[in-house]
């Protein structure tokens, strides 16, 4: 397995963050399509190729592009046409970067496979996935809002080779209280990318309510009224059992990137440096 990081987590300008990632020992980076000082949707092909050339010069692989666009993912019928169009455009940008994976949150997969939103989301992802596949890219659903077993059934229902999984162990542990090691086995054939992230869950919650609150900007109010639900933590300090999780990834034959994600904290660079050492001792 290879160690990478989400470059934007360093909280530096894009090209500076690439230099820092290389200096810290990463061999790959995941890049947000829309974040801070850059927006791939508005950048020319020449600007995209400059990013690729800088990564090549540093010997960094662009492991994935993050296509998170906020809102309710693909669970909003009125928003889906625009979201699908933007996702396809980001696929084209990922091609220019040589990235084989596009990751995104898709909303919460309904528990009822007969529900309207189940088919709505599946149709949208199937369309995006077929386009991604035609470009040599996999659209990877990030784990978190639903248990791995439900996501597996949903992927089977979609039935598209261009749709896979970005396995985030912390999201599973923090939100669903799902076992990341078991999830790795459940989702094995779909996993094309992973996040190296950890976190702690304080109390049970309804994932659909949590993600709806994030989408609508009401998460802070939810926490203020009912108390904390989860907290992202440095690697090894949360609920993820890393010995079991890493063993599971090895058992399923995963040999891709462990991409460090550190969204919070006062000193993310120090946490990321620690995470690199933490992972090196386990791969």
N, C-alpha and C positions, 0 to 999 in steps of 0.2 A: 504494500500500500504506500501511497505517496502523501506527503503533507503539504497542504496549501492553506490559504487564508482568504477571507473576503477582504479585498484591499481597502474598501471604504471604512472598515472597522478601525483602521489606524487613525482616522479623522485627519487626514492630510489631503492636499490636492492630488488628483489622480496620478499624474506621472511621478510625483514624489513618493506616493504610497507604493508604487511598483518598485522603485529603487529600495525602499525600506523593506518591503517583503523579501526581496532577494537577499539583502544584507542580513536579515533575520534567519535565513535558512530555508525559506519556503521554496518549493519547486513549481508551484502553481498558484494561480489566483482566480477567484471568482469575482466578477465585476457586476455591479448593479447597472441596469440599463438607464435608470433615472435616479440620480442621487447627487445632491449638493452642487458641485461645479460642472456636472456633465449630464447630458440627456441624449442618449443614442438615437432617439426618435427624431431629433433635430440636427444631428451631425451628418456631414457628407461622408461619402465612401472614403474620400482621401483622409479625412480626420480619423475615421475608424482604422484605416490601414496604418496610420502613424502610431496608434496605440499598439497594434499588432507588431509593428516593427520594433517598438521599444521593448515589448515583452520578449521578442525573439533575441534582441541584443543582450538582454539580461539572462536568457535561458529559462524564462518562465513560460509555462503552459497556461493558457486561459482555460481552466477546467470547466467553467460554466458561466453563463450570464444569467443574472437574476431579473426576471421579467415581472416582478410584483408591481401592480398598478393600483394598489389600495382598493377600497370598497369591498364589495361582497363577492369578489372573485367572479366565477362564471355562474353564480346563482341568481343573477338579476337579468331577467328576460329583456328588459329595455336597454340595459347597458351592454349586453353580449355582442351585438354587431360591431360596436366600436372597439370593445376589448379584443375580440377575435382579430380585427384588422390590425390593431396595435401589436398583438402578440406575433402575428405573421411578419410584421415589419421588423420586430426585434429578432425574430429568427434570421432574417436576411442580414442583420447587423452582426449576429453571432457567427454567421458563416464567414464574414470578413475577418473576424478575430480568430478563426480556427477553433472555436469552442464547440465541442460535441454535444453539449447539454444546455438546455434552457430550463431554469427552475422557476416555479411560481406557486403561490398559495391559490387554491381554486375555490375557496369557500368550504362550507361543511357538507360533506356527502350525507344525504338523508339516510336515516336508518331504514326507511320504507322504500324498497326498490320499485314499488308501483307508484310512488309519488311523482307529481309533475316536475319538481326540481331535479329529481334523480335523472330523468330522461333529458331535461333541459341541459344540465351540466355535462352529461355524457355526450350529447350531440355536439356541444361546443368544443369539448376537448378532443373528440374524434376528428372534427374538422381541423383544429389546430395541429393535432398530432399527425394527421396525414400530410399536411403541408410541411411540418418539421421533418418528417421522414423523407419526403421528396428532396430535402436539402441536406440530408445526412445528419440530422440532429434529432435528439430525443427531448420531448417536452416532459420534464420531470415534476411530478406533483410532490410538494413538500409535505411530509407527515406532520400530524399535530391535532387537527380538529376532530378526528375520528379514530377509533381503534384500528389497528393494522388489519384485522380480519375483515372489517367492513370495506376498507380501502382495497384490499385484494379482490373482493367480490365485484367492486365497482370497476376495477381495471379489467377484470375478466369480461365484464359486460361491455365495456368500451371496445375491447377486442382490436386494438390498434398497436402495431409495433412501435409507432412513433410516440407513444405515451408510456412513461416509466415513473420511477420514484426517486426523489431526493430524500434520503432517510436522515431525519433530524431526531436523534435520540432524546434530546432535552425536551422538545415539543411534546413527544409522546409521554414522557415522565411527568412533565409539569402540568399538562392540561388534562390528558386522558388517564393518567396513572397507568399507562400501558407499559409493558416490559419491552425495552428496546432490543434485547437479545432475542426474545421470541418473535418480535416484529421483523427482525432481520431474516429469520427463517421463513416466516409467513410470506414476506414480500420478495424473497430472494431473486426470483427470475426477472423482477422489474427494477431492481436497484441499479442505477447508473451513476449515482453521485451521493455523497454523504456530507453532513455538517458535523463538525466536532464541537459540540456545545453541551453544557450541563445546566442543571437547574433543580430547584426544590419546589415541591408542591406543598402548600400549607393546609389545604382543605379541598374536599370534593367540589366540583363545579359542573355546570352544564356547558360543555364546549361550544355549543351553538350560541348560547347567550354571550359567552366571552368573546367569540370572534365577531358577533354582531356588534358588540360594544366597541371593539377595535375599529370596525368598519365605519361606524357612525360617530366615532369620537367620544364615546361615553365610558370608556374603560376606567379612567381615573375616578369618575363619579361612582362607578360600581364598587371600586376598591375602597373609596372613602366611606361609602355607606355600609358595606358588608365586611370590610377587612381584606387583607392581602390574600391572593389566591396562589400565586407562584412567584418565584424570583429566579432570574438567570444567575448562575454562579460560575466561577472559574472551573476549569476541568478538574474533576476529582473531588469537588466539594459539594456536589449536588446528589440527586437521587439515581443517576445513571451508574450502574455497576459496570465499570469499564473493563474489568477482567472478563466478565461474562459476555459483554457486548463485543469486545475485540475478538474473543474466541469465536463468537457466532459469525462475525464477518469473515474470518479465516475459514470457518467450516463451510460456508456457502460459496467460497472461492472469490470473494470480492477483492479486487486488486486495484481499485481506483483511488480517487482522492479522499482524504480526510480533511475537509476544508474548515478551518477554524473560524467560528463566528462568535464575536464578543460584542454584543449590541450595547451593553451598559457598563457601569463601573467608572471609577475616577481615573484609572490608568489602564486603558485597554491594551496599550502597547506592551506593558509589563505582563499583563494577563496572557496575551498572545504569545509572548516569549516563553512564559512558563508552560503554556499549552504545547508549544513545539517540543520542548524537552519531555513533557509528559507523554506525548505520542511517540516520540523516538524510542522511548523505553519500552514501548508496547507493540511496535510493528515488526 
